[in-house]
């Protein structure tokens, strides 16, 4: 039995399952393309920026700006583009950028979560509808006819196709969902480590700068 025949025998639930499978496949392909571009370059960019920051903050900012096509470049440049900020402002800029980048990396998670939840339910719905149809055929023809019983058994077997299809879609989507979640978790660790190192370098440099103390005006002398 080929795929078109299986699809036809799976019943009405196969159409929404087909839509969910296309939706999940498109999301998976897009996420694979996204992660393939950044996974091998994020640590390289962070290392180059941190190495430059030990010598020249302007050079570090330039390297981060040239790498703004990558999440790590945008993350580090968010702090380096500021003009002599207070260390707390520098840290806040990095934290805000990190949250935005990690949120972007989770794009597609909601789609996969919906596919994982709906696919088994739709498959079960198709099976229930198929069983109702098959049992209705038994009631209409009676158990005495062997052909009817055999046909009913085939109908029950066909009804299970939708459940199998729903499980395949859900399991595949779950596997890639866990994979992408692991990538996000790993990137969060890289962001945290790189951000902490850059902030430490900036605080060390800030502490070496001459502190400008404000000179208070002499007290006003009131006339007698």
QUIJO-V451804 format. One record per pair of residues at least 4 apart in sequence whose C-alpha atoms are under 8 Angstrom apart, sorted by the first residue. I is the first residue (numbers start at 1). J is the second residue. D is the distance in Angstrom with one decimal. If there is no record, write none. Layout:
((I/J/D) (I/J/D))
This chain:
((1/5/6.2) (1/6/6.7) (2/6/6.4) (3/7/6.1) (4/8/6.1) (5/9/6.1) (6/10/6.0) (6/158/8.0) (6/161/7.2) (7/11/7.4) (7/14/6.4) (9/158/5.7) (9/159/7.5) (9/161/7.5) (10/14/5.9) (10/126/7.3) (10/158/5.9) (10/159/6.0) (10/160/7.5) (10/161/5.1) (10/162/5.1) (11/126/6.3) (11/130/7.0) (11/159/7.1) (11/162/7.2) (12/126/6.5) (13/17/6.3) (13/122/6.1) (13/123/6.5) (13/125/7.0) (13/126/4.8) (13/162/6.5) (14/18/5.9) (14/123/7.8) (14/126/7.5) (14/162/6.2) (14/165/7.9) (15/19/6.4) (16/20/6.2) (16/122/7.6) (17/21/6.1) (17/119/6.4) (17/122/7.0) (17/123/7.5) (17/165/7.5) (17/166/6.6) (18/22/6.3) (19/23/6.2) (20/24/6.0) (20/115/6.1) (20/119/7.3) (20/169/8.0) (21/25/6.0) (21/115/7.9) (21/169/6.2) (22/26/6.1) (23/27/6.3) (23/111/7.8) (24/28/6.1) (24/111/7.1) (24/112/6.1) (24/115/6.8) (24/173/6.6) (25/29/6.1) (26/30/6.2) (27/31/6.2) (27/108/6.1) (27/111/7.5) (27/112/7.6) (28/32/6.1) (28/176/7.0) (29/33/6.2) (30/34/6.2) (31/35/6.1) (31/108/7.5) (31/180/7.7) (32/36/6.0) (33/37/6.6) (34/38/6.9) (35/39/5.8) (35/183/8.0) (36/40/7.4) (37/41/7.5) (38/42/5.8) (38/70/6.6) (38/71/7.8) (40/44/7.7) (41/45/6.2) (42/46/6.3) (42/70/7.4) (42/71/7.7) (42/72/5.8) (43/47/6.0) (43/190/7.4) (44/48/6.3) (45/49/6.2) (45/64/7.5) (45/67/7.2) (45/72/6.9) (45/73/6.7) (46/50/6.1) (46/72/6.8) (46/73/7.6) (46/76/7.9) (46/194/6.4) (47/51/6.0) (48/52/6.2) (48/60/7.8) (48/63/7.5) (49/53/6.1) (49/60/4.9) (49/61/7.5) (49/63/6.2) (49/64/6.3) (49/76/7.9) (50/54/6.6) (50/60/7.1) (50/194/7.8) (50/197/7.5) (50/198/6.4) (51/55/7.3) (51/60/7.9) (52/56/5.8) (52/57/6.9) (52/59/6.1) (52/60/4.9) (53/57/4.9) (53/58/7.9) (53/59/7.2) (53/60/5.0) (53/198/7.6) (53/201/7.4) (54/201/7.0) (56/60/6.4) (57/61/6.2) (57/80/7.5) (58/62/6.2) (59/63/6.2) (60/64/6.2) (60/80/7.5) (61/65/6.1) (61/77/6.0) (61/80/5.2) (61/81/6.4) (62/66/6.2) (63/67/6.4) (64/68/6.3) (64/73/4.7) (64/74/6.9) (64/76/6.2) (64/77/5.2) (65/73/6.5) (65/74/7.1) (65/77/6.0) (66/73/7.6) (67/72/7.7) (67/73/4.7) (67/74/7.2) (68/72/7.6) (68/73/4.6) (68/74/4.7) (68/77/7.6) (69/73/6.9) (69/74/7.2) (70/74/6.4) (71/75/6.0) (71/101/6.0) (72/76/6.2) (72/191/7.2) (73/77/6.0) (74/78/6.1) (74/97/7.6) (75/79/7.6) (75/94/6.3) (75/97/5.4) (75/98/5.9) (75/101/7.3) (75/191/8.0) (76/80/6.5) (76/94/6.8) (76/195/7.2) (77/81/5.6) (78/82/7.4) (78/93/6.0) (78/94/6.1) (78/97/6.5) (79/90/5.3) (79/91/7.4) (79/93/5.5) (79/94/5.7) (80/90/8.0) (82/90/7.7) (85/89/6.0) (85/90/6.0) (86/90/6.2) (87/91/6.2) (87/199/7.5) (87/202/7.1) (87/203/6.1) (87/206/7.6) (88/92/6.2) (89/93/6.2) (90/94/6.5) (90/199/7.3) (91/95/6.2) (91/199/6.5) (92/96/6.1) (93/97/6.2) (94/98/6.1) (94/195/6.7) (95/99/6.3) (96/100/6.4) (97/101/6.2) (98/102/6.1) (98/191/6.9) (99/103/6.1) (100/104/6.4) (101/105/6.3) (102/106/6.5) (102/184/6.9) (102/187/7.9) (102/188/7.1) (103/107/7.0) (105/184/6.5) (106/181/7.6) (106/184/7.0) (108/112/6.4) (109/113/6.1) (109/177/6.8) (110/114/6.1) (111/115/6.3) (112/116/6.0) (112/173/6.0) (112/174/7.4) (112/177/6.5) (113/117/6.2) (113/174/7.9) (113/177/7.8) (114/118/6.0) (115/119/5.7) (115/169/7.7) (115/170/6.5) (115/173/7.1) (116/120/7.4) (116/169/7.5) (116/170/4.4) (116/171/7.3) (116/173/6.2) (116/174/6.3) (117/121/7.2) (117/170/7.4) (118/122/6.1) (119/123/6.1) (119/166/4.5) (119/167/6.7) (119/169/6.5) (119/170/5.7) (120/124/6.1) (120/163/6.5) (120/166/4.6) (120/167/5.4) (120/170/6.6) (121/125/6.1) (121/166/7.5) (122/126/6.2) (122/162/7.7) (122/163/7.6) (122/166/6.7) (123/127/6.3) (123/161/7.9) (123/162/4.5) (123/163/3.8) (123/164/7.0) (123/165/6.6) (123/166/4.7) (123/167/7.4) (124/128/6.2) (124/162/7.0) (124/163/5.2) (124/166/7.8) (125/129/6.3) (126/130/6.1) (126/159/6.6) (126/160/7.9) (126/162/5.6) (126/163/7.0) (127/131/6.1) (127/159/4.5) (127/160/5.3) (127/161/7.4) (127/162/6.1) (127/163/6.2) (128/132/6.1) (128/159/7.4) (129/133/6.3) (129/159/7.6) (130/134/6.2) (130/155/6.9) (130/156/6.6) (130/158/7.5) (130/159/4.6) (130/160/8.0) (131/135/6.0) (131/155/7.4) (131/156/5.7) (131/159/6.3) (132/136/6.0) (133/137/6.4) (134/138/6.5) (134/152/5.2) (134/153/7.9) (134/155/5.6) (134/156/6.3) (135/139/6.4) (135/152/7.2) (136/140/6.2) (137/141/6.2) (137/148/7.6) (137/152/6.9) (138/142/5.4) (138/143/6.4) (138/148/6.9) (138/149/6.9) (138/152/6.8) (139/143/7.9) (141/145/7.2) (141/148/6.7) (142/148/7.7) (143/148/7.3) (143/149/6.4) (145/149/6.5) (146/150/6.2) (147/151/6.0) (148/152/6.1) (149/153/6.3) (150/154/6.4) (151/155/6.2) (152/156/6.2) (153/157/6.2) (154/158/6.1) (155/159/6.1) (156/160/6.6) (157/161/7.1) (158/162/8.0) (159/163/7.7) (160/164/6.4) (161/165/6.1) (162/166/6.1) (163/167/6.2) (164/168/6.2) (165/169/6.3) (166/170/6.1) (167/171/5.9) (168/172/6.1) (169/173/6.1) (170/174/6.0) (171/175/6.2) (172/176/6.6) (173/177/6.0) (174/178/6.2) (175/179/6.3) (176/180/6.1) (177/181/6.1) (178/182/6.2) (179/183/6.5) (180/184/6.4) (181/185/6.2) (182/186/6.2) (183/187/6.2) (184/188/6.1) (185/189/6.5) (186/190/6.5) (187/191/6.0) (188/192/6.1) (189/193/6.1) (190/194/6.0) (191/195/5.8) (192/196/6.0) (193/197/6.3) (194/198/6.2) (195/199/6.0) (196/200/6.1) (197/201/6.3) (198/202/6.2) (199/203/6.1) (200/204/6.2) (201/205/6.2) (202/206/5.9) (203/207/6.1) (204/208/6.7) (205/209/6.7))
